[in-house]
Amino acid sequence: MANTADKKVYGKIQQALETVRPYLIADGGDVTLVEVTDDMVVKVKLTGACDGCPFSMQTLKAGIEQVIRAEVPEIKEVVSI
């Protein structure tokens, strides 16, 4: 992410992740922003208890993705790597 607009989007995504992070940490997990692609796909890594959890996909789509989309509506998708 090189230009100012990209940095702004990256910052908004980081802010959104900070709102869900306490809930993940409370369950022994966390999330890290890995990349935002040129086509606006957000790649995150679930760590701790969230990595491999049977509910991780639900957490990703119903929790993390929804919070990010509320901050940055132009995001197309959030995927876990």
Order of alpha helices (4+ residues) and beta strands (2+ residues): alpha-beta-beta-alpha-beta
